């Protein structure tokens, strides 16, 4: 099937905001009739009934295939997005992941030296360092954007976060069975099925800002979005809930002291992010955020049970959207990639330390 794309312009009107249009939404300059096949809910989001909403926040996960185009390099379209993602991942691979040129092995070796080889202390240090870097840079965003601009700050924020996330994840996979074994349900088919279902559902609690892929890659100017629909109706901090679900599912399978500590650190960081996220949203949106906060809750379904949040009769339309379909496909892909993740983590662990990296080579 050949899909044609109409010329587009980047603009956003007050009317778009009142109907929940996304800051990153592209709006056609021409009618898109006959621009290819249309699959309800997937190629174009179907709006829900928002008559009970305040209409001061955005509609999450809005998508229209006809407004997207590949574009040219350095335009704010998908070719630039793929180039930007490829560039940052290449930088992470060269400067951090690959032992002869990167410093991931040096950093982990440094932590292991401080910890005297105790993997529990190493994961504890990762659980302290990562939140300081990740949440710290997020909190410095208003100041950083004033100095270097929103897009450059996104890169400054993303690079160390990706590097530390890679190192902590690979270390966790390689050492998940360390420490005291409280129980081991990895051989239980029933436990595996329940854990898989919880884990799969947890990824649907990604914060809606993740849906704005062009902002994630700094192709479009990153925004601090105030969402009013979708998963936000269930919980105001879906990533905290999703992380808790993911951690419970993994701990249920691997009942070791190392896994328990790592899961507690992850959930603790996301718990802090609930407070920090509310603070940042208030700083950005003021009383508009306060009004939405009154209609939402951190604990799932609490605001609905208390009558502060009223789900629209066609709420399903806010969830049957292309970003959620992409999450489902990505989650399944990650599940089937588990053997490769485990093999990669084992390779990293067994390869040992290659001291130094590309910077040492340049300076020598």
Secondary structure, 3 states (H helix, E strand, C coil): CCCCCCCEECCCCHHHHHCCCCCCCCEECCCCCCCCCCCECCCECCCCCCCCCCCCCECCCCCEHHHCCCCCCCCCCHHHHHHHHHHHHHHHHHHHHCCCCCCHHHHHHHHHHHHCCCHHHHHHHHHHHHHHHHHHHHHCHHHHHHHHCHHHHHHHHHHHHHHHHHHHHHHHHHHCCCCCEEEECCCCHHHHHHHHHHHHHHHHHCCHHHHCHHHHCCCCCCCCCCECCHHHHCCCCHHHHHHHHHHHHHHHHEEEHHHHHHHHHHHHHHHHHHHHHHHHHHHHHCHHHHHHHHCCCCCCCHHHHCCCCCCCCCHHHHCCCHHHHHHHHHHHHHHHCHHHHHHHHHHHHHHCCCCCCHHHHHHC
